[in-house]
Amino acid sequence: MKFRLVLLPFVLGIAFLSTVWALLADTPETAVTPILPGSSLYKQIGGYANAIAQQGDYVYLGIGSRLDVYDVQDVANPVLVAQTGMLTYPIRSLDMLGNYAVASSLYGLYIFDLNDPLLPQLVTEYPLPSRIVTDVEISGTLAFVGENRWLSPGGGGLRILDLADPLNPIQLGLYSEGNTIEDFSLYGQYAYVSSCIYSDDSSCSQFFAVVDVSNPMAPIEISNVSDVEGTSSAIYSHYLYRKVSGFTVGIYDLADPSAPSLLSLSSFIPQFLSKIQIVGDKLYAFDSRVLLVYDLNTPTDPPPYGVYDPGVPAGPQSVAVAGDTAFIAYQVGGLRIIDISQDTLPQVGMYSPFGAPIAAINVEDYVYVLDENRSLYVIDATTPENPIERARYQHVARDEMQLVGSDLFLRGWLGLEVVDVTEPLTPTRRSNYMIPNSGAMQVEGDYLFLLDSRFQTDSLKIVDVTDRDQPVLAASIGTHNYFGAGLQVVGDYAYLGEVYCCSSSSQLTILDVSNPVQPQVVASQPVSYEVGSLVYLNGYVYTGGGGVQIIDVTNPLLPMYAGRYTITNALEYEYEVTAVDGYLYVAAHTDRSQAVNVILDVSNPTAPVEVGRYLHNNGLPLPVGDDVYTYVPAYQDGLLIYLDSNTPPQVNAGANVTAVEGSEITFSGMMMGPGLLSSGIQWDFGDGETAVATLNPTHAYGDNGTFTVTLTVTNILGLSDSDTLLVTVENQVPVVAAGADVLQTINTPIAFSGVFTDTGYLDTHTITWNFGDGTTVTGTLTPTHVYPAPGEYTVSLTIVDDDGGAGSDTLQATIQEGAIMVYLPVIVRTP
């Protein structure tokens, strides 16, 4: 089976990770488009489940960059029945507006038409000027949208939109423009807003405000007080619950809605709290792993009701409730369904695809997908268009894989794990080698080269893996007070990117590893910026950091700095690099944290030329192979399957057919090739009628003749093929019924009533009655006739179709003189 794998490396410097950690809650999200020119996204599985809504028999789940629809009539067995195509950005929240769903991304709103839940349609994409959408609430036909100002002036505020026409949102008002809205809740005519008010371009102060939104075109602030941070809130009855710290919830009395009164600052929730949500009489508190439920029947001091912990590392994001059933969007656990009528909160159903795939590799006819959810999925790829999970291997959190023979090396922050995949469906752990904060790895021969990203330790560890069951440290080397940030081994040399502790100073260190047990530093080259990922191409090292740093290592003993490549408006510290088929792929972010990724031709190493661009949510692609399918572990967007082939489909419409008109014909088409979906199937029956989305349609012809039937199949790249067959339809004569025999007297009108059927439902017909007395009538099935003389008459009805096919039937008319005597039996009752 032919397919391509894409690995997304996550090799980042410690200083850069510190920056990312500081902004973790607002990690940039970028649009998803094809990885390679000419490829098309074919299928998507899994991803971060961030938002959920329920209506009727269906649950709608925002998972990665798409909307999934599940039939939950049987909650024990939810069925995925529909999904949208890939959206520009991942979904973060989801609210119902009648038969529409309003979803938010970081950069704006999506509105979906769900009048037919089996055919969800994106009808509106409404961009917003701010960097981050923080919160959305629907009230009637109004959408209230909280926005983050992000890093520069402009944007931000509480925006009010009229969605009376979901296809044409209209902005009505804007409160606190230029400031960050952390969270808000609506109660009657008031919005209770937690915000960060900027005093200059770099600093802001926390405030809690009451805003009158009864006139959405002119929201008015009633009051505001300096307050600790509030990042999540919800309302029950006339009480407002605000998360004001990791463990504390403020409870406010809204008896006077214009002046909320703080009743208590309660630490009734023991875990670190990320979000609260209220549905019905229960408060749902989300932490990083578990869902805690509280009973609001005692609203000023809610007691615990129950805890749900499915044992996945990234926890609940949103909940929807129908009766006693709660539907939960679990970030890396998919859809979880629990019974809330019991305080044990038993799980009654689930639908759990891949959570956050971070790496993939080919093992025979299987694709191994490494998931953030501490699972290694074994996917049957014999039919790439329909990948099936065959097995799952639990592992400690890992970031990178390399297959060497039948041994799979898994590398993560805690070190190394070696797994035997001789039997692909039953991977077996062979050994562990623990190095905390390990970085990139590369296996060459019997040695594993492993970065050490800790301070005050050698930045490269060389591990002897001759005995896979007992890896042994063979050598340790590096520059004092530097840590490892990038690595590539080529031949007898290892190219090591090192970053000096607590500064942005870096260097490229070149090691002679011809004897891995005794590596030697042979040269080094200072680099002005903090280096990150590193790649070797044709005698040059390219490393991310301050742009792309270019170092000439055609003579490894005399490295020479050869220049720097930068992308306009990209942040200098956010560069990553990798090599794909001799091209340099560079990923960066702009000062608005939007992805900007380029493909460079480095045939002239010191003057890279941009030859293409791509967008993707996570990391850099590293294709393996050059065949039909590309598997991309896209982290929060799940596992993406791209089609790269220029091979059109192959189609066979089937054998020629002979049938009679009106008879139902079942066709049997066949199609082969990559990128085929049922939506690309179309039949033309040659009589003006068509059928789509099936290889086995049925059709009847209403008239005789010879018809050319064409089957056309188009794949997702727009490539198509057609095949034809001939259908010969023979005429079928009408079937006639003249009616029952008749007994009547002379000169008395007789009403005849004939009928006929013809499977040739498009035929036209000639109707002729012969009354057996030398007279005829045409054009009607219900003539009236009078016989002047007694006798026995044979009456015939003949129907002739427009092809000359004739059918007839007769009846007997008995005509008598005078009255017709009818004798009736007389019944005499005797005593």
Phi, psi and omega in degrees: 000133184259130173198170180240145177250146174238123177258138179252100183289143178236069181249105186231147176289157182297317181297321177295319178298327177297320177296315180298317182299321180296333182250018191303321182296341183237045180302131181300143176237133184239162184292153179257118174224170185305139178293317186241145178304135178085356179267159178226142176293127187253319184204151179222135182228129172077197185124180178290124173268108188250339188213150183212148173212156182226141175205122180063230183271008188234146171245136179249126186238121171278108185231114186061223182259047176201169175247124177259148176239128181241135171275119185242029175301323172253098187295338179287340183222069178298141184240126174288116186248344180194158173205151176282171169288176179294133179269172181294319182223158180297150177279137181244334177212163185209127178224148179268141174227086187063234178265024175240154174242134178252117181243151176244149166245185176297331193249000181168199184242147167247141174236126184249136172274118182243026177302325169246102184301337181278352178226066180296134184235126171286116184251340181214134170237111189249103181285151177237150186286343185278162179287324188223129168272121186264329185199147177223135172226143179253131176226110186063237177256014180258141173247125175258126187235118174273138185228151179261135179290337182066228193262352185221160180300158182096154183074192180077170177105176177257110185261137181244122184242142173267118180248027178303323169252100185300340180278347183220075178299144180233127176285130179257314184209169181212124179251136174059048177299141180090359178239163182267126174267111181285320184190159174203160172224149181254140177210108183063234182267009186242148170244132178255111196244127170261124186219166174240111186266125185275132173262339174210194185283353188234343185227151179216162181240146183281136177221154173238120188237151170254125185236127176278117181245023180298329170253096187296344179278345181215070178299139184238128177283123180274318180199159170209148179227146173294135190209159172293166185301138173233115187242359176201139181209162178200160185236138173225128183053236177248036178240137176252129178248121182237130172283116183248353172198182183300331185238356192243138175239127175272133179249123184243141175268126181253028177305321167254098188301334182279349182219078181299139182249122180288119179272320182195156167251104191253138172255043183289348177258115187285327184277164173296128190258129176258330185195151171235152179212139180243127174225124183065225182258027181231141174259127179255119181250127184254130167242193188291345182231316193244164175251123177252135183242135182237148182270119183268010175293342167246081194294333183274348177207071188296126177279156176298143177251317181185167180230134175243122181226101180279358176081027175252152190285336180242124199265204187292146181239329185197154181223145172231144187232137172227108182062236180265013183245130176249133178252126188240132170274108179259124194311306178250013180245006176070218180268124175240140184235126182232156177265114183265006174283343179247136183289352174279350179049055182295142175284130181246351179188163179198158170219107191233091173279190177305141178274291184219081180296132182240349178200155178214152179206153181268129173231101185055233181270019182242152171250123174270124180246120180270122188247146177300337182281031176055033179231142172251109182273136174255113188251128176285115184251019179296333171235090187301334179288348180218067183294140184234130176289124180254334181200166179217136182239121179281136182219163169290150185310123183233159184238345191207149179227149169214131180262126177232107186063236178256017180247131179256122177264122178251128181238135177213188183298335182268359177123217193243144171227133179251127185236131177276121180243031176306317172258101189304331183275351180227067177300141186230129179293133176257319183194165172236149172223111191269121168223106179301144178059037177289150180251216184299153178229161173205127178262126177229113182064234182263016184232142176252125176261123190225124177288144172245117186264016178271153175284158173055040173210159180300138188277351178228128174249134176247119187247129176281116181245027176305314173262103185298337182279344181217074176300141184229134176296123181260327181198156178219129186207153178166178181263134184302135179069015173247153174237157184280137181231336180209149186208138164207133178255127180225113180063233183272004186236145172247130179256118190239120173272123182238142180243133181287140182301129171067026173206176179265009179289139181220170174205154169263119179253131181249127183244140169274113182244027178300330170244096188299338180284338180228067179294150180226136173285124182248343179190162173211154181223118179296147176230135189289335185247165177290118184278158177229238180297156190218143177216145178254130178219115170051049175088005179231145173255131176244128181228141179280140180145114185064036190097205175255114178276134184244124182232127180280116178237029177302329167248102185300341181277345181226068179295146181225132177294129188242002176132186184216139176245132178232157176254132182304132176070008179274145176291134188295328187274352186252063177242138171228152182223152170203171181246138178224112177050043177084356177258154178261122176261129184235128178244135178212177176229147177279176178292352173258013178060033173259142184293141170221111188233132186233156174249125186245136169272119182246033175298330166257097193303328185269358179222070181302144180239126178290126181240357179181167176226154174215157175237139177201152186292322192222125168063202186237144179279147175224083184296145174237122183088177184214038188258222194275315188247145175241123176260126183238109174284100193258027173057245186294343177266005175082202179265117179260137177243117179256151175252126184247358190277144171262015180277122179286165177293163171245130190234141172228117183282341181111181183280158175299156187228140170242132182207168175265154183298141179087346180279145182280127180251131174258121180268154182225091179269165177224149175217147179220154177127173183277155171070033183263132176232152180299331180294346180266009182262131177218133175250139170241115187276002175081001179239020181092353180258152181223169172214152182225162168068018176211147174270352185231061180282164172243147182204145176238142179260133183274359179209158179285162180149183176247127187235138175265117180260132183240128172254124178238132178236130180239129180271181187289346175272359181087006177276140186222164175213152181226154174215154183233160170218163179254135174247119176259118183251120182267150182290146177239124183289153178296149173256123193243144171228113183283340181115183183279157175300157187236138171237120184206166177264164181297153176060022176248125181300136176244126177265115177269154180214101179257162176220159172207159173232151178213119179294342172279082190287356175259358179292155166252157191223149172251129183250127179225128172254134172241116189273001175080001178243020179091000180247151178224165173213148181233161170087001180215149175266353184230064179281168173238137184218147179240130177260125181275345184231145178291161178151179176255122184239134173264117181258131180238143173243123181239130177243126179241125178276175186287357174257008179087001178285125185241140173229145183214163177209156181232162171220165182252126176252118178256119185245128182240162176273152173065197183284152176264120182276132178242117181265131179244140177292145177249130181253122181249125178273128176256149182293000000 
